[in-house]
């Protein structure tokens, strides 16, 4: 079998490509390189530089005799999607429709979709299962849910076997070449500020959590790549039509993350506390029993592994843990606090 990995030059996609190649699978990558990096694609994997143009995708599916598609191509910034909603619908939803149409035209009947926990919005519960109501709160989450809907309908109408993986907060790296350069998630934002001598921003310290800061389910990108490998194996052997959460099943608070950053780097970590954002849930953690039971996948990396691998990719050679220590003050809006 040969799999087309759409978005395979991106942060998550490149880790998925390396994981699938390590298992000996034949792959082709299609990526427009708008955010992807050519050097992330292994030399022995063909790279087609293109967006989701139906004619190009159709030709690629036929030329390489593709038997399954892993679709990781999507714009993924929630704030950007609020500012540019029509562009997000065009890129994510229309791109998905074009890809599915090409698959139907050629007769490719397997798809693994990169979805997101953003489809849940601000869930009313701490532990989020696949049955938790979907109620996205921004256009990005809406587009991911619409892609799931299209895939479900296409599966029923055209006998496409499919799996959608709803990622939670992906961090870390298994290879510095594949590291996250987008700066959207907490870890890159913290290291960007740390390496330029600025305090880490904490949004709210008054949540009803163990230390007052928001708790999220962070999962190592290497574990996410393993989840893709498990899903691809399932699609190769069984008829599928299902969604799965991908997380650790545990949550870490913002202050716990910053404490791990201090431990890993040996640097003092200053904190600037700002008011919490309206609608931010105090705690969101994935229920991962379903993917564990049905695909024997469980995350293996803990918080220290996630922080350490991110730091390996980010640390500047000239930075040393000798910054002046500021006097500690009680946390509050606009105040800075050292985390130990």
N, C-alpha and C positions, 0 to 999 in steps of 0.2 A: 504494500500500500504506500501511497505518496500523499502527504498532507501539505496543503497550502496554508502557511501561517501569515495572515494579513496583519500588518503592524509588527512584524517580527524584528524590526530594527529599533523598536522602542524599548523603554526600561523594562517593562514586564515581558514583552514579547521576546526580547533577546535572551532572557533567562529561560523562557519556555523553549526556545529553539535549541539552546545548549542542552537542556534536559532531555528533550526528545532525540536529539542527535546522539547523546550518550547511550541511549537505548538502541541505537542502530536504525532508527526510522529514516526513511527518505523524505526530505523536506524541500519546499520551495518557499521563499519569502517574497511577499508583495508589500511594498511600503513606499509612500510618497516622499519620505525623508524630510517632511516638514518639521517633525520633532524627533524622528528616528535618526540614527547615526549609522552610516554605511559600515564603519569598522566593527560594529557590534555583530554583524552577520558573518559567520564562519566562512572561510574561503571556499570550502567544498559545498556550500549551499547556494544554489542559484538565487539571484536577487533581481526581481522585476520592479523597477522604479516607476510607480504609478499610483494614482488615487484609485478609488473604486469606480472607475469607468467601466461600464458594462461590456463594451467591446474588448477592452484590454483583459478584463477578468475572464471573459469567455475564452479568448485565445489562450490565456495562461492555463486555464483548466484543461483545455483540450491538448495543448502542446506537451504538457508535462504529465498527462493522464492522471490528474488529481482524483483521489478517491474520498478525501475528506478535507474540511476547512476548519481552521482555528481562527476565529475573528477577534482580534484584539484592537482593531482600528477604531478610535473614537477620540473626539475632543473631550477633555475630562475635568475642566475647571468649573466648579459650581459658580463662583462669582462672575467669571467670564460669560457663563451661559445666561446669567441674569441680564447682563449688559447686551449680549448678542444672541437672543433666543432664536431668531430665524436662521442664523448661521449654524447654530447647534442642531436644529432640526434638519437642515440641509446636509450637514456633514455626517451626523450620526444616524438619522432615520433614513434619509434618502440613500446614503451610502449602503446601509444594510439592505434596503429594498433592491438596489442594483445588484448587490452581491448575491442575494437569494435568487433573483431572476436569472442571473448567469448560471447558478448551480442547477436550477430547474431546466434551463435550456440545454445544458450539457448532460444532465442526469447524475450529478453528484448528490449523494443522499445522506451525508453525515456532516453535522456542524457542531462545534464546540464554541459557545459564545462567552466572551468576557462581559459579564454584567457587573452590578455594583450594589452594595448595601444602600446606596443613595435611593434605590427604589422604595425603601421603607420610610424615607423622610425622617420625621421625629417620632419614632415608635412609642406607643403608650406603655411599653414594658421594658424592663432592663435586659432580659434575655430574649433575643430575637430569633425566632424559628422561621422556617420557610413558609409557615402558615400565618405569620404575622401580617396583618393587612398592609398592602402597598399603598403609600400615600406620599409620593415624592413632593418636595417643597421647592424645587428649582428646575429649570428646563433641562439641566444635565440629567437629573434623576428621571425626569419624564421621558427623555429620549431613550435611556437604557430600558425603561419599562416597555416602551413602545417597540423596541427591538425584540424584547422577549415575546411580546404579543404577536409580532409578525412571524417570528420563528415558530411559535406554537401553531399558528394558522397554516403556515407553509408545511409544517410537518404533517398536519392532518390532511391537507389537500394534495400534497405531492410526495407523500411517503418519505419525508426527510426525518432521519433519526437525529435527535439533538439533546444537548445538555447545556444549561446556562449556569455559570459559576458566579455567584454574588459575592464579590470580594468585600472584605472590610478594610482596615487601614493598612495598606501594604508599605513596608519599609525595608531597609537593609539592602545588601547586595551580596552576590556570590562571586562577583568579579568586578573590580574597579572600572573596567571598560564598559560595563553595563549599568553603572550607577545612575541613580535618579538625579537628573540635572534640572528638573522642572521647578523644584522648590515649593510645590503646593502643599505637601504633607508636613506634619510637625517636625520630623527629624531633620530634613534639609533646611527648614526655616531656622531651627535652633542652631545648626552648625554654621549657616550663613551669618547669623548674628554673632555667634561666639568667636568666629575667626576674624571678625572685623571689630571686636571689642565692644559690641553692643549687648544690652541685656536681652534675655529671652522674654518674649511677651506671653503672659498667662492671661487668658480670657476668663475671668471670674474665679473667685476663691470662696464663693458662698453657696456652692452646690451641696445637696444632702448626700455627700460621699465621704469616704474615710478621711480625706484631708481637705475637703472643700473644693477641689478642682475636678474638672470633668474626667470621666473614665471612658476609655475607648479600647477596642479590641485591635491591637497591632499584630500583624502577622508578617513573618519574614518572606521576602520575595522568593527565596529558594524553596520554601514550603509551598508557596503558591504554584511554582513551576512543577513541583511534585504532584500537586492536585491536578494540574493539566495532564500530566503523564497518566495518572490514574483514570481520568475521564476519557482520554483518547483510547486507552486500552479497553475501557468499557464500551465505547462506541464501535470499536473494531469487532467486538464479540457479541454484543447484544443490541436489540432494538430499544431505543431510549427516547424519553420525552419528559424531562424533569429538570428541576432547579435545585442547587445546593449552595448553602452558605460555605464560605471559605474564611476561617478565622482560627484563633487559638482556643476559643471557648473561655478565655480569661481576659480580664481587663486590667489596664494600667492607667493610673492617674497621670496628669501632666507633671505634677511634682515628682512622682516616682520615675518618670522618664528623665526629668532633669537631674535627679539624683544619680541615675545610672550614667548619664552623660558625664557628670563630674567624676564618678568612679573610673570610667573608661579613659577619659582624657587627662585626668589629673589637674584640670583647670578649674578655677573658681567659676561658678555659674551665677551671674546676676539675673534677677527676675524683675520685670516690670509688670505690675498687675493692672489690668484694665477691666472695665465692667464687662460682665457676661453679655452675650448677644441674645436678643429675644428669640425664643424658640429652641435654643440649644438644649438638648436633653442632658440630664446630669450623667447618665451612664448608658452605654450601648455596647452589648457584648453578644457575639454570635453564638447561637446554639449549633454545634457541629456534630451532633449525634448521628444525623442522617448520612452525611458523607463518610463518617467513620464506619458506620454499620454497613452501608451499601457499597462503598468503594475502598474500605480499609485504609483510609487516609486520615492521618492526624498530624498536626504541626509538631515539629521536633525542636525548633529553636525558641529560646526564651528571650526576655528583654535584653539581657546583657549581650547575647549574640547579635541581636538586631542593631543595637547601638554601636557595638564594636565594629561590625562590618561597614556601617555607614561612615563611621569616623575614619576607617582605613582609606575610604575613597575620597574623603573631604579634607583631611588634615593637611595644612601647608607645612612644608619642611622647616620653615623659619619660626614657627610658633612653638613656644615653650611654656610650661606651666609656672611662669614667674610673674604674672600680673599682680599689681598691687591689690591687697585685700581691703575692701571697703567695710566700714562699720555696719554691722547688721542692725536693721530696723524692723519693726513689726510690719507685716504685709498690709496693704490697703491700696485702693485705686491710685495709680500713679507712683506708688512706692516700689523700690527695688529691694529684693530680698535674696540673700545667698542661700543656695540649697546645698546641704551637705549629705 
